[in-house]
Amino acid sequence: MAGNERNTVSLFRTLLRGPADRASLRPLYDAIVREARRPAWYIDGAVPDTFDGRFEMVATLLALVLIRLEGDGEAARAPSAWLTEIFIEDMDGQLRERGIGDIVVGKHVGRMMSALGGRLGAYREALAPDATPGLLETALVRNVYRGAAPPADAGDWLADAVRRLWQGIGAVPLDALLAGQARP
């Protein structure tokens, strides 16, 4: 087989394989959403139980998983991209359910993706082994609480819960994490 033919066959295999492989990550995304809906985030952590508050929890937990996947290198590159695509589809659907029309839904999803990118940068820095103390708390106040001071003890509870979850995600074998078999 000539070089161009091999490249074409490889491209078709990649295109045909993508959706099935992406679908295999649905259990992981569903586990992230289930975790983001746990009442403790909204009760003990005083995350606003609003569309924006729920988005923040999904984005925060998704960011933790995506940062973990970055550390797994090439083996997790495609799963990371597919997981992000599932997030985009979910957010698109959520917006449409809220009555956001075709004309502006793309703009809203774009802002949500930008927000996710910001969370990735902030939490990557805040959860680094050599992170400045208090950096996670600052990032959570800015993102989850929209800059407002959280109620007494709620901010500390949220930061501790995020750290525990981050440690748990790091301890899960990659295959189990990708299959959504472990709590993200």
C-alpha positions, -999 to 999 in steps of 0.1 A, spaced: 0 0 0 14 34 -10 20 61 16 -10 82 6 -33 52 7 -20 43 42 -27 79 54 -62 78 40 -69 45 56 -55 58 89 -77 89 86 -108 68 80 -100 45 109 -96 76 132 -129 91 120 -148 58 124 -133 51 158 -138 85 173 -176 85 181 -175 50 197 -144 58 217 -160 91 227 -192 72 238 -170 51 261 -163 83 281 -200 90 287 -199 70 321 -170 93 332 -189 124 323 -220 111 339 -200 104 371 -187 140 370 -222 154 367 -235 131 395 -207 142 418 -215 179 409 -251 174 419 -243 160 453 -262 181 478 -232 186 501 -216 210 475 -247 232 479 -254 227 516 -220 224 532 -201 244 505 -229 269 500 -224 268 463 -254 287 448 -281 261 437 -287 279 405 -279 272 368 -246 291 372 -237 274 405 -244 240 390 -223 249 360 -195 260 382 -195 226 400 -195 206 367 -168 229 353 -147 226 385 -149 188 387 -144 184 349 -113 207 352 -99 184 380 -104 153 357 -89 171 327 -58 182 347 -54 147 359 -56 134 323 -29 160 312 -6 142 336 -12 109 318 3 123 286 -4 109 251 -26 80 265 -51 105 277 -50 131 250 -78 118 229 -100 109 259 -95 144 272 -107 159 240 -137 136 237 -146 143 273 -146 181 265 -168 174 234 -193 156 257 -193 187 280 -199 210 250 -229 189 239 -243 188 274 -240 226 278 -255 231 244 -285 209 254 -288 226 288 -290 260 272 -315 249 246 -337 235 274 -336 269 291 -349 284 259 -317 299 245 -322 300 207 -299 288 179 -288 324 172 -270 329 205 -265 294 219 -231 292 202 -220 324 219 -231 311 253 -213 278 248 -182 298 237 -183 317 270 -187 284 289 -157 270 271 -137 301 280 -148 297 316 -137 261 316 -103 272 302 -99 297 330 -108 271 356 -82 247 341 -55 273 344 -65 285 379 -69 250 394 -38 236 377 -18 263 394 -36 261 427 -33 223 429 4 221 419 26 205 446 44 238 450 13 260 450 11 291 471 -10 285 502 -45 300 498 -44 299 460 -72 273 457 -94 292 481 -89 324 461 -97 306 428 -128 290 443 -141 324 456 -135 340 423 -151 312 402 -177 294 423 -188 323 445 -184 349 418 -161 370 440 -184 372 469 -172 361 503 -187 326 510 -207 321 542 -188 311 573 -169 279 570 -184 271 536 -153 283 517 -130 262 538 -153 232 534 -153 236 496 -116 240 494 -110 209 516 -136 189 496 -120 199 463 -85 189 476 -98 155 488 -114 149 455 -83 159 436 -62 135 457 -88 107 450 -88 114 413 -50 111 413 -51 77 431 -75 61 406 -59 40 378 -63 57 344 -84 28 329 -109 29 359 -111 67 357 -118 67 319 -145 40 324 -162 62 351 -158 33 376 -144 54 403 -158 86 419 -141 114 400 
